[in-house]
Amino acid sequence: HLELKSLRRRRILNQFKGPKVLPIVGNAHQLGKTPPEIIEQMFDWWHQHGRGNFRYWIGYYPNLMVTSNKYFEFILSSQTLITKAEVYKLTHPWLGLGLLTSTGSKWFKHRKMITPSFHFNVLQDFHEVMNEKSTQFISHLKQVAAGDSIFDFQEQAHYLTLDIICDTAMGVTINAMENRDSELVHAFKDMCYNIKVRTFSSWKRNETLYRFASDYPAYLKTVKMLQDFTHDVIEQRLKAHKEGTAATSQSDEFSRKKLVFLDTLLAATVDGRPLTSQELYEEVSTFIFAGHDTTTSAISFAVYLLSRHQDEQRKLYEEQREVMGDSGLSREATFQEISQMKYLDLFIKEAQRIYPSVPFVGRYTEKDYVIDGDLVPKGTTLHMGLMMLGYDDRVFKEPHKFRPERFEEQKPGPFEYVPFSAGPRNCIGQKFALLEIKTVVSKIIRHFQVLPALDELESKDGYISTTLGYRPEEKKKRDLQRHKYDPILLAAMSLKSENGIYLRLKKRF
Ligand code: HEM
């Protein structure tokens, strides 16, 4: 039955390049056993098939890895090709159908309703929180990094971003940096971990089969804990609104009450009515997930690059001295000062090219499409290889060289570099994210010299340690020289280092 059902799709998709397909398994047997092996396989196939689009089958499910510019333009500009790939369903039990996962008219109406929540003025309130939490983060790092110790920065960054997002989304202080062993902090961590594990497990990915897994009861407990926590906070905030003790608009300057994301949702309407409690829950949870998993990745890899590329770090420090003044290095940067940090901006662009926080974006074709003259059949999962774009030497010369200046010298075309996606379904939190990354990273640069785990790991020639993106033969050779402290990349929904991001910090004052 499955064979017959997929006959048409097979016939059509055979027009695309791709690895040889076996009956029943498709190409699943070639994918690799571990998450890092899967991303390596994708890069290998990309090279083997002329660094263009290629198709592969997981059992009877067809997948098309998309890296061509014309495809990116078509998909990202489309108003109809907006249904997310099946993998996003793993977030449904926690997030429901919020902005990230919904489709059709629900997505359209909610996108319109939520857009003002990221308005410039609201961001200024968020910036206060980012500043406050990153000041705490600096004190926290001083303890963790004391005595020249080598520590996993990625883990610490996760606590920070969780603190920022809970406060900006709901006005709640969970203090994850200090209470890392609390049940709630564990629940957030476990949930992100669970999504990662299920992404790469062929049977745990299936909702019905997953019920038989040994970790299923613990998973249900985690989902319930997060749901109860968020519902409680929403109820309390709703009560505060009724009693007039919460901020209702950004102009609440007089009372100095901070506006949080939930406040803007409580004031919003869809179809002329306020949001239901389920809708409020879905959007707040989505904001929390999309807004902290990604920034953990972005901040971690940016700081990792600082540790390996001392010349660039020196330039960044000089810029901090220029913008903040020598006597101002210990204070918090204002919104305006952040926008004057131009080299930091280039640095983050370059960091996102090499280590995009969202390495792949998935869509599902609910009907046939003709893209760049090719027929793409209904029922195909499209994976947009955002990460491959960054390693394409037809666009970025010497892609393994870390050179923030490249973004000043030559701007990539509109669909050649899209870490925040593009078009109607682009990242709604882009400005929030950049503000957060810059606030945190600039503060780290002012307070510490970031050093690699071992002195000899500093890059002397500007080349990065990552070998993904090299041609397979070249990659194999370079892999032999890899060090245990070089990150091993894996692409769950966001890009992470499987073996952590180990580095050292030296206090500047
Ligand atoms: C470095 C940080 C970030 C990166 C690289 C990033 C990237 C992306 C990308 C590529 C998408 C498109 C996903 C898709 O089409 O499936 C997306 C969507 C989204 N992002 Fe971000 N993001 C970041 C941070 C944030 C933050 C901080 C928030 C919220 C505070 C956020 C909220 C969202 C939401 C709600 C969507 C769904 C938008 C929609 O479908 O209309 N993101 N992001």
Residues whose N, C-alpha, C, O or C-beta is under 5 A from the ligand:
A	BS01	HEM	L99 L100 R111 F287 A290 G291 T294 T295 A298 S357 V358 V361 G362 V418 P419 F420 S421 P424 R425 N426 C427 I428 G429 F432 A433
